[in-house]
Amino acid sequence: METFLHIENIKLWARVGVLEEERRLGQLFSLDILLWTDFEKCTSNDDVTKTVDYSKLVEILKSQSKKIYCFTIEKYSNEILEIIDEEFKLSKIKIILTKCNPPITGFDGKVSIVRILEKK
């Protein structure tokens, strides 16, 4: 049975963008994360230490995002994957990073990148 943890709509503030103003002032991003690991130990024993502490994950990402300064969401998404991988050592990570208000004239949508890190 495939099981993964899905964390939705984490709000992050980061200084990411092509425009100087985006990097100077920062802007809002939304992050969805899917995490794969062996949840059997937690499931069978109801042992909280045998699963992913998602409150810790959210706290780390919010803290680290304030330190990130780059031009592209591609780079930012890579930083997020590295942070998660370094802290939790999971078998597979999927993220959907969304730039909530991209400064594009006449466009009121969102822009997202989807990244998957899978260990063989």
C-alpha positions as CSV (number, residue, x, y, z in Angstrom):
1,M,0.0,0.0,0.0
2,E,1.4,3.4,-0.9
3,T,1.2,5.9,1.8
4,F,2.3,9.5,1.9
5,L,1.9,12.5,4.1
6,H,0.3,15.6,2.4
7,I,0.8,19.0,3.9
8,E,-1.1,21.7,2.1
9,N,-1.0,25.5,1.7
10,I,2.0,26.4,3.8
11,K,2.4,30.1,3.5
12,L,6.0,31.3,3.1
13,W,7.6,34.7,2.7
14,A,10.7,34.8,0.5
15,R,12.7,37.3,-1.5
16,V,12.5,35.6,-4.8
17,G,12.0,37.1,-8.2
18,V,13.5,38.6,-11.3
19,L,12.5,42.2,-10.4
20,E,14.7,44.0,-7.8
21,E,11.5,44.9,-5.9
22,E,10.6,41.2,-5.5
23,R,14.0,40.4,-4.0
24,R,14.1,43.5,-1.8
25,L,10.6,43.4,-0.4
26,G,9.8,39.7,-0.6
27,Q,6.5,38.1,-1.5
28,L,4.1,35.4,-0.5
29,F,4.4,31.8,-1.7
30,S,2.2,28.8,-1.0
31,L,3.8,25.3,-0.7
32,D,2.2,21.9,-0.8
33,I,4.4,18.9,0.2
34,L,3.9,15.2,-0.2
35,L,6.3,13.0,1.8
36,W,6.9,9.3,1.4
37,T,8.6,7.2,4.1
38,D,8.0,4.0,6.0
39,F,4.9,4.8,8.1
40,E,4.4,1.2,9.2
41,K,6.3,1.6,12.5
42,C,4.1,4.6,13.4
43,T,1.0,2.9,12.2
44,S,1.5,-0.4,14.1
45,N,2.6,1.2,17.4
46,D,1.0,4.6,17.2
47,D,4.5,5.9,17.9
48,V,4.7,9.6,17.1
49,T,8.5,9.4,17.1
50,K,8.4,7.1,14.1
51,T,6.7,9.5,11.7
52,V,7.5,13.0,10.2
53,D,7.0,15.8,12.7
54,Y,5.3,18.1,10.2
55,S,5.0,21.0,12.8
56,K,8.8,21.0,12.9
57,L,9.0,20.8,9.1
58,V,6.7,23.9,8.7
59,E,8.7,25.8,11.3
60,I,12.0,25.0,9.6
61,L,10.7,26.0,6.2
62,K,9.2,29.3,7.4
63,S,12.5,30.2,9.2
64,Q,14.8,29.2,6.3
65,S,12.6,30.9,3.6
66,K,13.2,34.3,5.2
67,K,16.9,33.8,4.5
68,I,16.5,32.8,0.8
69,Y,17.3,35.4,-1.9
70,C,17.2,34.3,-5.5
71,F,15.9,35.1,-9.0
72,T,13.7,32.0,-9.8
73,I,11.2,29.8,-8.2
74,E,13.1,26.9,-9.7
75,K,16.1,27.8,-7.5
76,Y,13.8,28.4,-4.5
77,S,12.1,25.0,-5.0
78,N,15.5,23.4,-5.1
79,E,16.4,25.0,-1.8
80,I,13.2,23.7,-0.2
81,L,13.9,20.2,-1.4
82,E,17.4,20.3,0.0
83,I,16.1,21.6,3.4
84,I,13.5,18.8,3.6
85,D,15.9,16.1,2.5
86,E,18.7,17.2,4.8
87,E,16.4,17.3,7.9
88,F,14.2,14.2,7.3
89,K,15.9,11.8,4.9
90,L,12.8,10.6,3.1
91,S,12.5,8.1,0.2
92,K,10.5,10.5,-1.9
93,I,9.5,14.2,-1.7
94,K,7.1,16.1,-4.0
95,I,6.6,19.8,-3.7
96,I,4.3,22.3,-5.4
97,L,5.6,25.8,-4.9
98,T,3.3,28.6,-6.0
99,K,4.1,32.2,-6.5
100,C,0.8,33.7,-5.3
101,N,0.9,37.1,-7.0
102,P,3.4,37.2,-9.8
103,P,4.0,40.8,-11.1
104,I,2.8,40.2,-14.6
105,T,0.7,43.0,-16.2
106,G,-2.8,41.8,-17.0
107,F,-2.4,38.5,-15.3
108,D,-4.1,37.7,-12.0
109,G,-3.3,34.0,-11.8
110,K,-0.6,32.1,-10.0
111,V,2.6,30.4,-11.2
112,S,3.7,27.0,-9.7
113,I,6.6,24.6,-10.1
114,V,6.3,20.9,-9.3
115,R,9.4,19.1,-8.2
116,I,9.9,15.5,-7.2
117,L,13.0,14.1,-5.4
118,E,13.1,10.3,-5.3
119,K,15.9,8.2,-3.9
120,K,16.6,4.9,-5.6
